[in-house]
Amino acid sequence: FVISDSVAYLSGCKEKYDLIFLDGNHSAVSVYNEVPLALKLLNPNGVILLHDYFPKMKPLWSDGVVIPGPYLAIKRFTGEKVNFSVLEFGELPWPTKLESNFTSLALLLRKS
């Protein structure tokens, strides 16, 4: 695990990864800057795991909390030529939090 400013680390990194977990400050600008840098560091068939992705900015849990940044950043890419797709985890077969089975995790998968 690397705990660091994500943009600074990803900009200077020379290593390649199978999995990159993006769980930074969650602002749309940060996530928008992180994703292209992270994609460049993925091994073939590598994935990016994105935290706090709220599809269509709708609450996933009964507390009504939504963190908009990751969704807004990914949505911004839809108007551009992006080389990834998003796989929302959504509902899982096990309990997560607040007596639900939902998760805010999503995978970014590089398109072939």
N, C-alpha and C positions, 0 to 999 in steps of 0.2 A: 504494500500500500504506500502511496505517496500522498502526503498531506501538504499542500502548497497552494499558492495562487494558481488556479488552473490555466489561465491564459499564459502567464509567465512560464510555467512548467512546460505546457504543451508546445509553446513556441520554440523552446530551446532543446527539447527532448530529441534524442537520436535513436531511442529504443523503439521496438515494435511490440504491440500487445495483441492478445487475443480478446481481452475484455478491458474496456475502460468504463469506469463508473463515474458519471458526472453528477455530483451532488454539491455544487458550489453555492453561490449566494442566491441563485434562482431568479435573478433578474433576466428579463428578456434579452437585454443587450449582452450580458455575460454568456448566456447559453448560445446565443447567435454567434458569438465569437469563438466559443469553445468547440462547437460541433465540427466545423471544417478542419480545425487543427487536430482534433481527435481522430477524424476520419483518415487523415494522412498517416497516423501512427498505428493504424490497425493492420494486423497480419491478414492475409487472405482468409475470408470467412470469419474474421473477427467481428465483434459486436460492441456497441455502446449501450450501456444500461443507464437510463435517464431516470432520475428521481423527481418526484413531485410533478408528474405530468398529469394534468387534469383535462381530459378530452372535452372539447367544446366549452371549457372553463365551467364545468358543472361540478358541484360537490360530489364526492364519492362516499362521504360518511355523514352521519347524523348531525355532526357539529357544524355543518355548512361551510367549513373552511375551504377556500380555493386559493392556490398559489398560481397566479396566472403566467408568470414569466416563462417557464419551459414550454408551455403550450403556444404562447404567442411567438416565441422564437421559432419553433418548428413550423407554425402556420406561415410565418414570413417566408420560409424556404419554399412553400408550395407555389408561390408566384415566380420562383426562380427555377433554373434547371438544377435540381438536386439529384445527388446520386445515392440517396438512401430512402428507405421506406420505414414507417413506424408501425410497430406491433405493440399495441396496448395490452397489458396483462389483464386489466379489468377485474373480473370476479375469479377468485381462486377456489380450489376445492378444500381449503383449510381456513380457519378463522384468522383474521388479520388484526383489526382494531375496532373499537367501538361496536362490538358485537356484530361485525359484518365479515364478509369474505373479500372485500375490495382492496385493491392496491393501486398506488399511484406510479408504479414502475412501468416503464415502457422500454422496448428495445429499438434501437436504430440499427437497421440492417442495410449494408451497402448493396446497391443493386448491381447485378452482373453487367 
